[in-house]
């Protein structure tokens, strides 16, 4: 879920799927795409600014710039979306190749750009590209990065809604005619179906529902009073 969320945010900011996949492929290897994970490189650099922090394992000046970026937004530096956005902003301050990382359409090229950006050593190139390929395949198959849709509003429950028939029966008679009912008991069934279309605001949905329920109760009252007479 973290991988998909980060990739979706980059694509929404103008990255190609290939570019976003290679970027988040780097973050998979760096931190498992954790914005608030444990510090890295503590044995070498201790636990201060020189240690590696966050999703892309920022250190020293890069880490301090991340904190400034977050402060300007009123966010903690550990905020997930803030780190993705800072990474995109940081990319724009680099050399030409890294500034254009968001436009790549080839995984190999994107992964080589990622190596320049992160400056890592060792034989991790193939491993990071494998992460990128997995992410891109998931995206293309419809199971990958997508921005979350708006939550469907919930209608209020009917639980606890009641009708005091006796109090209503004391009101003035309704209807053009009257009948005599000598039965000692009476069953009244009033199934109610309410359909609300085109409403996305929960408060508006509740208001529509209340009006529909009141109309239904009025109709049921008339039926009860007519039958009771």
C-alpha positions, 0 to 999 in steps of 0.5 A: 500500500505504501508503494502504491500510494507513493507511486500514485502521488508522483504520477499525479505530479506529472511523472510517467509510470516508468519514472515513478516506478524507478523512483519508488523502486529506489525507496523500496530498497532504501527504506521499504517506503517508510516515512517514519521508519528506523534511522539508517547508518547509525553505526557509521554516523550515530543518531543525529542529522548525519544518520539516514532518515525517512523514505529516501534516507536523507542525511545531513543537509538534505535531511535539514532541507526536508525538515524546513520543507515540512515546517513550511507546510505545517507538517511533521517531517515524517509525514508520508505525502510531504516526503514524496513531494519533497523528493519531487522538489529535490529532484528539480534542484539536481543536474539535467538528467535528474531534473528530467527523471520524471519524463523517462519511459525506459526502466533502465534509464530511470534506474540509472538516474536513480543511482545518480540521485541516491549515490549508492555503491555496490551491486544493487542496480539489478535489484532496484530495477526489479522493484521498479519492474514489479511496481510498473507491472502492477500499475499496468495490470490495474492493481497498482498506483491509483489515488483513493476515491472519495468515500461514499456517504453513509445514510442514517440508520432507521434503528430507534425510529418509532411511531406512537400510534395512540397519540396520533389517534387522539387527533382530529379524524382524517378522510372523507368517510368513517368505518367501525372497527370492532377488532381487538387487535390490528396489524399495520405493515408499512414497508418503506423504500427511500432512494436518494440520487445525486447527493454526495454530502452526508448532511444533505443525504440526511435531510433528504432521508428525514423528509422522505421518512416524514412523508412515509410516516404521515401516509402510515398515520392516515392508514392507521386512523382510517382502519381504527375508525 
